[in-house]
């Protein structure tokens, strides 16, 4: 009997990788989930995997998190910061980088800039992932554009490679770092909510995400008010955590529209709780006018939820790959409600086929391909060292 071939040795088996990200678990969100999944899959591929992050969550600024923790087999180190969550200052990050053979910075913020400016003193190869940059809202657009074309351009020149997690990010960052960018779309944990949606059509809607202004929960609630006036059977489930709007703010928005019976708010829910709620839903909805990629929508597809979403750049791009995605401008509540009703009618006509098509379509965003693309990025960065 032929002995099985040994597993190939990882080219990074003698390397330490340090991920730097402003927010991490127990914060739940697209950025945090991507970093956790990526770092978890690198455990065993690298000699050591470490995540450096801030020691307080922006939504709970008075709660101090543990200084050190092991999560999914990798080390998490949390450091203090001061200043605004928009640009938190955390100079003690430099003390956490001494053992790194490769530094991976996530998002464009203080860490992205400060590690770039000090890179000549370390000479450690660095890569970055954009995660949408900082154009999530139109607020301070002129200042953001000026900063991007000057400070961000200079910072980007210090990175060996920049992973753009969406086609819109690629187009944006190609303007300032054309030789360094490449498209590595975010992956989703397809098992987390896999097949969780109701097996039979129900008039339950699900939206997931932080309560930030770009998610436009007010427009989503306006649409639900139209739906509920036509049919009291409709129900929206909002799962997320406080951000620009607090839990109290969102509850006031619900009450102000008289939607207490038609909307349930699930604050800081566990994945198990979200999965449970999905069991009473058939559609995923989002009025967000900006997404770095759209991980929550992909997770909704993996559950078997049919999406009706705002035609922002990220969702339009995803709609080209997923034909069951319906686009609707939520600024017109009546038209958006009509789009939801049409999506539900299509599902009711062939529930099993459409549900399974959504689940199958999500499979193209699994982690195997994305993790491999990052290893190619790392290999290229290390060869340039």
C-alpha positions as CSV (number, residue, x, y, z in Angstrom):
1,X,0.0,0.0,0.0
2,X,1.4,3.4,-1.0
3,X,2.0,5.8,1.9
4,X,0.1,9.1,1.7
5,X,2.1,12.0,0.5
6,X,3.1,14.4,3.3
7,X,1.4,17.8,3.4
8,X,3.5,20.5,1.6
9,X,5.4,22.7,3.9
10,X,4.0,26.3,4.0
11,X,6.3,28.9,2.5
12,X,5.6,31.0,5.6
13,X,6.3,28.3,8.2
14,X,9.2,30.3,9.7
15,X,7.5,33.7,9.5
16,X,5.5,35.8,12.0
17,X,2.6,37.8,10.6
18,X,1.1,40.7,12.5
19,X,-2.4,42.0,11.6
20,X,-3.1,45.6,12.7
21,X,-6.8,46.6,12.8
22,X,-8.6,49.3,14.8
23,X,-11.5,47.1,16.0
24,X,-11.7,43.4,16.6
25,X,-13.7,40.8,18.5
26,X,-15.9,41.2,20.5
27,X,-16.9,43.8,18.0
28,X,-19.0,42.2,15.3
29,X,-18.9,43.5,11.8
30,X,-17.6,43.0,8.3
31,X,-14.1,44.3,8.9
32,X,-13.7,42.4,12.2
33,X,-15.1,39.1,10.7
34,X,-12.8,39.3,7.7
35,X,-9.7,39.7,9.9
36,X,-10.7,37.0,12.3
37,X,-11.4,34.5,9.5
38,X,-8.2,35.4,7.7
39,X,-6.0,35.1,10.8
40,X,-7.7,31.9,11.9
41,X,-6.9,30.3,8.5
42,X,-3.2,31.4,8.8
43,X,-2.7,29.6,12.1
44,X,-0.4,26.7,11.3
45,X,0.6,28.3,8.0
46,X,2.8,30.8,9.8
47,X,5.1,30.3,12.7
48,X,3.0,32.9,14.6
49,X,-0.1,34.9,13.9
50,X,-0.8,38.0,16.0
51,X,-3.6,40.6,15.8
52,X,-2.9,44.1,17.3
53,X,-6.1,46.1,18.0
54,X,-7.5,48.8,20.2
55,X,-8.4,48.0,23.8
56,X,-11.9,49.6,23.7
57,X,-14.8,49.3,21.4
58,X,-16.0,52.5,19.9
59,X,-19.6,51.5,20.8
60,X,-18.6,50.9,24.5
61,X,-15.8,53.4,25.2
62,X,-15.8,52.9,28.9
63,X,-15.3,49.1,28.8
64,X,-11.6,48.0,28.9
65,X,-10.9,44.8,27.1
66,X,-8.3,42.2,28.1
67,X,-4.7,43.2,27.3
68,X,-3.9,39.8,25.8
69,X,-6.1,36.9,24.6
70,X,-5.9,33.9,22.4
71,X,-8.7,33.5,19.9
72,X,-9.0,30.8,17.3
73,X,-5.4,29.8,17.9
74,X,-3.8,33.2,17.4
75,X,-2.7,35.9,19.8
76,X,-4.6,39.2,20.2
77,X,-2.9,42.2,21.8
78,X,-5.0,45.2,22.7
79,X,-3.5,48.7,23.0
80,X,-4.7,52.0,24.4
81,X,-5.8,54.9,22.2
82,X,-6.9,58.5,22.4
83,X,-8.8,60.8,20.1
84,X,-11.7,60.3,17.9
85,X,-12.9,56.9,16.6
86,X,-12.6,58.4,13.1
87,X,-8.9,58.6,13.5
88,X,-7.8,57.0,16.8
89,X,-4.2,57.7,17.9
90,X,-2.4,54.6,19.3
91,X,1.4,55.1,19.2
92,X,2.1,52.0,21.3
93,X,1.4,49.9,18.2
94,X,5.1,50.3,17.3
95,X,6.1,48.2,20.3
96,X,4.0,45.3,19.0
97,X,5.8,45.0,15.7
98,X,9.3,43.9,16.6
99,X,8.8,40.2,16.0
100,X,7.0,40.7,12.7
101,X,8.4,39.3,9.4
102,X,5.3,40.7,7.6
103,X,2.8,43.4,8.7
104,X,-0.8,43.4,7.3
105,X,-2.7,46.7,8.0
106,X,-6.5,46.6,7.7
107,X,-8.4,49.8,6.7
108,X,-7.1,53.3,6.0
109,X,-6.7,55.2,9.3
110,X,-4.0,56.2,11.8
111,X,-2.4,52.7,11.6
112,X,-2.2,52.9,7.8
113,X,-0.6,56.3,7.9
114,X,1.7,56.0,10.9
115,X,3.1,52.6,10.0
116,X,3.8,53.9,6.5
117,X,5.6,57.0,7.7
118,X,7.8,55.1,10.2
119,X,8.5,52.1,7.9
120,X,12.0,53.2,7.0
121,X,13.0,52.6,10.6
122,X,11.7,49.0,10.6
123,X,12.2,47.8,7.0
124,X,9.6,45.1,7.6
125,X,7.5,44.3,4.5
126,X,3.9,45.7,4.8
127,X,0.7,45.1,2.9
128,X,-2.7,46.6,3.5
129,X,-6.4,45.9,2.8
130,X,-8.6,48.9,1.9
131,X,-11.9,47.7,3.5
132,X,-13.7,50.6,1.8
133,X,-11.3,53.4,2.6
134,X,-12.9,56.3,4.4
135,X,-15.5,57.4,1.9
136,X,-18.4,55.6,3.6
137,X,-20.4,58.9,3.7
138,X,-20.4,62.2,1.8
139,X,-19.5,64.0,5.1
140,X,-16.5,66.3,4.7
141,X,-16.1,65.1,1.1
142,X,-13.7,67.8,0.0
143,X,-11.4,67.3,3.0
144,X,-11.5,63.5,2.5
145,X,-10.6,63.9,-1.2
146,X,-7.7,66.3,-0.3
147,X,-6.5,63.9,2.3
148,X,-6.7,60.9,0.0
149,X,-4.8,62.6,-2.8
150,X,-2.0,63.8,-0.5
151,X,-1.6,61.9,2.8
152,X,-3.1,58.6,1.7
153,X,-1.2,58.7,-1.6
154,X,2.1,59.2,0.3
155,X,1.3,56.4,2.8
156,X,0.3,54.0,0.1
157,X,3.7,54.3,-1.5
158,X,5.2,52.6,1.5
159,X,3.2,49.3,1.1
160,X,4.5,46.4,-1.0
161,X,0.9,45.6,-2.0
162,X,-2.6,46.9,-1.4
163,X,-5.5,44.5,-1.5
164,X,-8.7,46.2,-2.7
165,X,-11.7,44.3,-1.4
166,X,-14.2,45.4,-4.1
167,X,-14.1,46.6,-7.6
168,X,-15.0,50.1,-6.5
169,X,-12.1,50.2,-4.1
170,X,-9.8,49.0,-6.9
171,X,-10.9,51.9,-9.1
172,X,-10.4,54.4,-6.3
173,X,-7.0,53.2,-5.1
174,X,-5.7,52.6,-8.6
175,X,-5.7,56.4,-9.0
176,X,-3.0,56.9,-6.2
177,X,-1.1,53.5,-6.2
178,X,-1.6,51.9,-9.6
179,X,1.5,49.6,-9.4
180,X,0.6,48.3,-5.9
181,X,-3.1,47.5,-6.0
182,X,-4.8,44.2,-6.8
183,X,-8.4,42.9,-6.4
184,X,-8.9,40.5,-3.5
185,X,-12.6,40.5,-2.7
186,X,-13.7,39.8,0.8
187,X,-14.8,36.3,1.6
188,X,-17.7,35.3,3.8
189,X,-18.1,32.6,6.4
190,X,-20.6,30.5,4.4
191,X,-21.1,28.0,7.2
192,X,-22.1,30.6,9.9
193,X,-25.6,31.2,8.6
194,X,-25.7,28.5,5.9
195,X,-29.2,27.4,4.9
196,X,-30.6,29.3,7.9
197,X,-33.5,31.1,6.1
198,X,-37.1,29.8,6.4
199,X,-37.6,26.8,4.1
200,X,-41.0,28.2,3.1
201,X,-41.7,31.7,2.0
202,X,-42.5,34.1,4.9
203,X,-42.9,37.8,4.9
204,X,-39.9,38.3,7.2
205,X,-37.1,40.8,6.2
206,X,-33.6,40.8,7.6
207,X,-30.9,43.5,7.7
208,X,-27.6,43.2,9.4
209,X,-25.0,45.9,10.2
210,X,-23.8,48.7,12.4
211,X,-26.3,51.5,13.0
212,X,-24.2,53.9,10.9
213,X,-25.6,56.7,8.8
214,X,-24.6,55.1,5.6
215,X,-26.9,52.1,6.3
216,X,-29.8,54.5,6.1
217,X,-32.1,52.7,8.5
218,X,-34.4,55.6,8.3
219,X,-35.1,55.0,4.6
220,X,-35.4,51.3,5.3
221,X,-38.0,52.0,8.0
222,X,-39.9,54.3,5.6
223,X,-40.2,51.4,3.2
224,X,-41.4,49.0,5.9
225,X,-44.1,51.6,6.9
226,X,-45.4,51.4,3.3
227,X,-45.3,47.6,3.3
228,X,-47.0,47.3,6.7
229,X,-49.8,49.6,5.6
230,X,-50.6,47.3,2.7
231,X,-50.1,44.0,4.6
232,X,-49.7,43.7,8.3
233,X,-48.0,40.3,7.8
234,X,-44.6,42.0,6.9
235,X,-42.0,42.1,9.7
236,X,-38.4,43.6,9.6
237,X,-35.6,42.2,11.8
238,X,-32.7,44.7,12.4
239,X,-29.6,43.0,13.8
240,X,-26.6,45.2,14.6
241,X,-24.8,47.4,17.1
242,X,-24.7,51.1,17.9
243,X,-22.6,53.4,15.8
244,X,-23.6,56.9,14.5
245,X,-27.1,56.0,15.9
246,X,-27.5,54.4,19.3
247,X,-29.9,51.7,20.1
248,X,-32.2,54.4,21.7
249,X,-32.0,56.4,18.5
250,X,-33.1,53.5,16.4
251,X,-35.9,52.6,18.8
252,X,-37.1,56.3,18.5
253,X,-37.1,56.0,14.7
254,X,-39.2,52.9,14.9
255,X,-41.7,54.4,17.4
256,X,-41.9,57.6,15.4
257,X,-43.2,55.7,12.5
258,X,-45.6,53.6,14.6
259,X,-43.7,50.4,13.6
260,X,-43.3,48.8,17.0
261,X,-45.4,45.8,15.9
262,X,-43.7,45.5,12.5
263,X,-40.0,45.8,13.5
264,X,-37.8,43.9,15.9
265,X,-34.4,45.3,17.0
266,X,-31.7,42.8,17.9
267,X,-28.8,44.7,19.5
268,X,-25.3,43.0,19.7
269,X,-26.8,39.6,18.8
270,X,-24.7,36.5,18.8
271,X,-24.3,34.6,15.5
272,X,-26.5,31.9,17.0
273,X,-29.3,34.5,17.6
274,X,-28.9,35.9,14.1
275,X,-29.2,32.4,12.7
276,X,-32.3,31.8,14.8
277,X,-33.9,35.0,13.5
278,X,-33.1,34.2,9.9
279,X,-35.3,31.1,10.3
280,X,-38.3,33.5,10.3
281,X,-37.2,35.5,7.2
282,X,-37.1,35.0,3.4
283,X,-35.6,38.3,2.2
284,X,-32.4,40.3,3.0
285,X,-32.8,44.1,2.7
286,X,-30.4,47.0,2.8
287,X,-30.8,50.7,2.0
288,X,-27.1,51.3,2.5
289,X,-25.6,53.9,0.2
290,X,-22.1,52.7,0.7
291,X,-20.5,49.3,1.3
292,X,-16.8,48.3,1.2
293,X,-17.9,45.0,-0.2
294,X,-21.2,43.7,1.1
295,X,-20.3,40.7,3.3
296,X,-23.6,40.8,5.1
297,X,-25.5,40.4,1.9
298,X,-23.3,37.4,0.9
299,X,-24.0,35.9,4.3
300,X,-27.7,36.5,3.6
301,X,-27.4,34.6,0.3
302,X,-25.6,31.7,2.0
303,X,-28.6,31.5,4.4
304,X,-31.0,31.3,1.4
305,X,-32.3,34.9,1.8
306,X,-33.1,36.8,-1.5
307,X,-31.6,40.3,-1.4
308,X,-33.4,43.6,-2.2
309,X,-30.8,46.3,-1.9
310,X,-29.8,49.8,-2.7
311,X,-27.9,50.2,-6.0
312,X,-24.7,51.4,-4.4
313,X,-21.4,50.6,-6.2
314,X,-20.6,47.4,-4.2
315,X,-24.2,46.0,-4.5
316,X,-24.4,46.8,-8.3
317,X,-21.1,44.9,-8.7
318,X,-22.4,41.9,-6.7
319,X,-25.7,41.9,-8.6
320,X,-23.8,41.2,-11.8
321,X,-22.5,38.0,-10.2
322,X,-25.7,37.0,-8.4
323,X,-28.8,37.3,-10.7
324,X,-31.2,36.8,-7.8
325,X,-30.2,40.2,-6.3
326,X,-32.8,42.9,-6.9
327,X,-31.8,46.6,-6.8
328,X,-34.2,49.2,-5.5
329,X,-33.6,52.9,-4.7
330,X,-34.9,53.3,-1.1
331,X,-35.2,57.0,-1.4
332,X,-38.6,56.2,-3.0
333,X,-40.2,54.2,-0.2
334,X,-43.2,53.1,-2.4
335,X,-41.0,51.8,-5.2
336,X,-38.7,50.0,-2.8
337,X,-41.7,48.4,-1.1
338,X,-42.9,47.3,-4.6
339,X,-39.5,45.7,-5.3
340,X,-39.8,43.8,-2.0
341,X,-43.2,42.6,-2.9
342,X,-42.1,41.5,-6.3
343,X,-39.1,39.6,-4.9
344,X,-41.4,37.8,-2.4
345,X,-43.9,36.9,-5.2
346,X,-41.1,35.4,-7.3
347,X,-39.9,33.4,-4.3
348,X,-43.4,32.2,-3.5
349,X,-43.8,30.9,-7.1
350,X,-40.7,28.7,-6.8
351,X,-39.4,28.7,-3.3
352,X,-37.1,25.7,-3.2
353,X,-35.3,26.6,-6.5
354,X,-34.7,30.2,-5.7
355,X,-33.6,29.5,-2.1
356,X,-31.1,26.9,-3.3
357,X,-29.9,29.2,-6.1
358,X,-29.1,31.8,-3.5
359,X,-27.2,29.4,-1.4
360,X,-25.3,28.0,-4.4
361,X,-24.5,31.5,-5.7
362,X,-22.9,32.5,-2.4
363,X,-20.4,29.7,-2.7
364,X,-18.1,31.7,-5.0
365,X,-17.2,33.9,-2.0
366,X,-15.8,31.1,0.1
367,X,-12.6,31.5,2.0
368,X,-10.3,29.1,0.2
369,X,-9.8,31.3,-2.9
370,X,-9.4,34.5,-0.8
371,X,-6.9,33.0,1.6
372,X,-4.9,31.7,-1.4
373,X,-4.9,35.2,-3.0
374,X,-3.6,36.7,0.2
375,X,-0.8,34.2,0.3
376,X,0.2,35.2,-3.2
377,X,0.2,38.9,-2.0
378,X,2.4,38.0,0.9
379,X,4.8,36.0,-1.2
380,X,5.2,38.9,-3.6
381,X,5.8,41.3,-0.7
382,X,8.4,39.1,0.9
383,X,10.2,38.6,-2.4
384,X,10.6,42.4,-2.7
385,X,12.2,42.5,0.8
